[in-house]
Amino acid sequence: MAENLTVARPYAEAAFKLAREADALDAWAQALTRLAAVAGETSVRESLGDPRIAADTVVRVFVEAAGDLTSEQQNFVQVLAENERLFVLPEILDLFTAQKNAAQGVLEAVVSSAFPIDDATLARLVADLEARFKARVDASVRIDPELIGGVKIAVGDEVIDASVRGKLAAMTAALQI
């Protein structure tokens, strides 16, 4: 994983530079999301290392599967294919998203909950996080039954643990004086 991030970093920076110069950060983020989904398919991943498949064929498959791509985005896919780097598209997407969010002043929050969270509750939670961090917050929800109840929120390096499991762990630590 760390090696993939090292390989992906210069490509993510190049994509971000192209996107910012064209004032198309959202369009590039959407295109990279589609491309990363294509690269994540098991059959595609298996065929990426096949020397019998020409780079042009791989590019054509990616471009067709990813849908509407600009010429710059198609060229980006071509460069990745020629350098045998299409397998790092998910990491390129992650790094690009982090740069985009930093440039737009957006924080990513991962909300872990024991149970599904309805849209209204999530909206209130995001509003509270935005007030606390004084920035726009983009939240994603993950279900983690081990939390028993409540939520655990990770925003950058900060973790807010309001889960039943977290409270039980704090009680256990307090009782072991």
C-alpha positions, 0 to 999 in steps of 0.5 A: 500500500505504501509503495502504491502511494509512492508510485501514485503521488506524482500522478495525483499531483499532475492530475490536480495541477491539470484540473486546477489550471482548467478550473475543473476539480470536480470534473476530474474528481468524478472522472478519477472516481470512475477510472478507479472503479474500473481499475478496481474490477477484478477482471481488469486488475488481472488483465493489467499485468498481461503482456499480451494486451497492448497499452492502446487496448487497455486505454480503450477499455478504460476510456469506454468503461469510464464514460465521458472523459476529456482529451486531457483525461484520456491522455492521462490514462494513456500515460498511466497505461504506457508506464504500467501504472493503471493499477494505482488509480484508486490511490491516485483518486485518494491523493487527488481528493485529499489535495482537492479538499485541502484546496477547497477547505473541506475536511473529510469525516468518517462516521462509524456507527453501530446502526444505519444513520438516516439522512436527517441525523447525518445532516445534523451531525455534519452541521455540528462538525462544521461548527466545531471545525469551522470548515465544510465537512464531507462525511461518509458513514461506515457501519461497525456493529462492534461499537454496540451503539453511538458513533465514532467520528474521525476527522483528520487526526482527531477522533471523537468516540461517542460509542458505547464500546468507547465508553466501556473501554474508558470505564474499564481503564478508570477502574484499573487504578 
